[in-house]
């Protein structure tokens, strides 16, 4: 017996990975042109970053640029390695890998900040310490909300130990999006960082004293990172005062760890920070301050320092026009504390795991408080539009509203309104729709008006009257229309969105007469109006009154423009019986907005009606209270 053997060769393809982990992006300079990439170099030699604006995956040879490391320091049980990329193009995607003698890392990417003053988003919070579940939840939400940068107010770990820091950086990898996008951090020092070295050596920030500033855009927004764990006065005060004096940014902001006036009664007052910074913030126009440390939630009204008098509470008094808004105070994973020390200038306060989601544009800053516990169920914003709230995002909505808005009173923005089509209207596929908008600018001129359908730009009009024509090509679909007006200063305003439907819609619209003045009788012989009859005779009302005309006013029908009415009917209810026969004629007033019925003579017959008369010969009405089909007059 002969046996055959099939020999199978199994080829294993082995990919050689670089020996590094615990990746981080840090902003230390101009965020439009510079980024610091940090990682832990586990083993291997000659690490290098390969990068470019085209995604070549892990094929490092194809990337046009490379950068050797600038600094490497062994600290907290890691070989913290840093490479600064400079000369980058603003508002641009950059893809990169890290190679060493042992292989190539995964491919990551980041987006440089814009160099102009376009709208940007940020996340701000602190105190991630020792509860890893909320810490990871908050980190995961960073990957889904895709901010321009993350402001982190200190107390990353509980004991500043090597093992805690290694766990912290492992958890920080949750901030990396599923497509490999990373988001830069701007860190401050907290009291649980035993020294400045923790922030300086692990994030390679620009100052060993851990106070520094970063400006976004041309002059849109400056964030001052301060150090509340060293003297707020002295050199730090002198630096901050000098920086603020020379700053022409539209918005100025600060972050530091310990709050001036904590909203937890067991926490000591931040008198050093208050004495050195509060008045300086107010005098130099610092609009928004992020504080941490107390493991609680607070937002304040705009405030200024005070030393006494009516309304002065704990050194602050409300100033809606020029005050500074303070928000915080931690909750990125540290043990929560009761928010039990509110002030009369506290806007809202609470206790839950959270961070702040901040939108900055020339005209305003918007701050939302985001609860992080449901992070796994939250959708994601897109890389191109980080401002649309994703599904299931848990935005705190306290008594004074979910959005804290700081308005720039020095900027005048255009006004724009969509005038056609109307919201909720129905249209036909492959038939052109004219879209019209009104736009004006109080201190200048309108440069152009952009028209969007489902966020896709379809036309830009540079002259009034502003309009475009658009033809929908997909049937049975809803579309969102909006316009954006841009003035001669480059300021933008987006109109209120409207929704239209393209296709066939079947809808029943009902109107019931509830007002006594919306039905009336007019005597045929004299034209006299009878406004308060207890019922309506159709149409003979005895020998004394004779025949009469009946007027019925149905309000709020709201029939969409261009709608086809396939069927309509009027339904009556019997209040007394009659076995006689009758023949009725029904007419409709020739008006899209019929006027009220009044007691003026001939108010029914003097109106203009459509030529067509609907004839109705109802059956005998034999039961009081009946309102079934035979009490309806249908017209198709």
Buried (B, 14 or more C-beta within 10 A) or exposed (E): EEEEEEEEEEEEEEEEBBBBBBBBBBBBBBBBBBBBBBBBBBEBEEBBBBBBBEBBEBEBEEBEBBBEBEEBBEBBEBBBBBBBBEEBEBBBBBBBBBBBEBBBBBBBBBBBBBBEBBBBBBBBBBBBBBBBEBBBBBBBBBBBBBBBBBBBBBBBBBEBEEEBBBBBBBBBBBBBBEEBBBBBBBBBBBBBBEEBBBBBBBBBBBBEBBBBBBBBBBBBBBBBBBBBBBEBBEEBBEBBBEBBEEBEBBBBBBBBBBBBBBBBEEBEBBEBBBBBBBEBBBEBBBBBBBBBBBBBBBBBBBBBBBEEEEEBBBBBBBBEEEBBBBBBBBBBBBEBBBBEBBBEBBBBBBBBBBBBBBBBBBBBBBBBBBBBBEBEEBEBBEEEEBBEBBEEBBEBEEEEEEBBEBEBEEBBBBBBBBBBBEEEBBBBBEEEBEBBBBBBBEEEEBBBBBBBBEEEEBBBBEEEEBBBEBEBEEEEEEBEBBBBBBBEBEBBBEBEEBEBBBBEEEEEEEEEEEEEEBBBBBBBEEBBBBBEBEEBBBBBBEEEBEEBBBBBBBEEEEEBEEEEEEEBEBEBEBEEEEEEEBEBEBBEBEEEEBEEBEEEBBBBEEBEBEEEEBEBEBEEBEEEEBEEEBBEBEEE
